[in-house]
Amino acid sequence: MKYYSRWVAIAALLIAFSSAVCFGAEKDATATVFFPETQYEFSPVLDGTKVVHDFVIQNKGDATLSVDRVKTG
């Protein structure tokens, strides 16, 4: 289960970085993605149990940050 949560975190980070797109932003304005929490360790669960965790994505930049899609690993 450790490896699964790491893959989910890595996939979320990669997708968010690659999907950050600025529309209608000024020339010098940029979107800067920030993740307060980059990984999460799920407690042990029985096989087949649904596990959920919300990752927070913050924009520390001046332009609009757009996350078009997110996939798990």
C-alpha distance (Angstrom), angle and dihedral (degrees) to the residues before:
residue distance angle dihedral
M1 . . .
K2 3.82 . .
Y3 3.77 92.1 .
Y4 3.80 92.9 48.2
S5 3.81 93.4 56.1
R6 3.80 91.2 47.6
W7 3.79 91.2 51.2
V8 3.81 90.7 49.8
A9 3.81 90.9 51.5
I10 3.80 93.5 46.0
A11 3.80 92.3 47.5
A12 3.81 91.9 49.3
L13 3.81 91.4 50.5
L14 3.80 94.6 47.9
I15 3.78 93.9 46.9
A16 3.78 93.7 46.5
F17 3.80 91.9 50.1
S18 3.79 93.4 46.7
S19 3.82 93.9 43.4
A20 3.81 97.7 49.1
V21 3.80 103.1 118.0
C22 3.82 128.4 170.3
F23 3.80 118.4 -145.4
G24 3.81 122.0 -171.5
A25 3.79 92.9 -3.4
E26 3.78 124.0 149.8
K27 3.79 118.6 -102.0
D28 3.83 94.9 -101.8
A29 3.80 96.7 36.3
T30 3.80 117.5 101.8
A31 3.76 135.4 179.8
T32 3.81 113.4 -123.8
V33 3.78 116.4 -164.6
F34 3.81 118.5 -146.9
F35 3.80 128.1 -174.2
P36 3.84 114.1 -162.4
E37 3.82 87.7 -167.7
T38 3.81 119.7 31.3
Q39 3.78 99.4 178.7
Y40 3.78 139.4 21.3
E41 3.80 128.8 -157.6
F42 3.80 111.9 -142.7
S43 3.78 116.4 -147.5
P44 3.81 115.4 -118.2
V45 3.82 113.3 -76.3
L46 3.78 136.0 176.9
D47 3.79 117.0 -91.3
G48 3.81 110.8 -88.2
T49 3.82 94.8 25.8
K50 3.80 114.2 134.3
V51 3.81 112.6 -120.5
V52 3.82 123.9 -168.2
H53 3.79 134.6 -173.7
D54 3.82 129.2 168.9
F55 3.80 117.0 -138.2
V56 3.81 114.8 -154.5
I57 3.81 117.3 -135.3
Q58 3.81 117.1 -166.2
N59 3.80 130.0 -169.7
K60 3.81 110.1 -138.4
G61 3.83 92.8 174.1
D62 3.80 136.3 85.1
A63 3.79 99.7 -112.0
T64 3.79 130.9 68.0
L65 3.79 115.2 -82.3
S66 3.78 113.0 -146.1
V67 3.81 121.6 -168.4
D68 3.78 104.8 -165.4
R69 3.81 99.0 -175.5
V70 3.80 142.9 -14.3
K71 3.78 128.1 -149.5
T72 3.76 131.7 -172.9
G73 3.79 122.3 -129.0
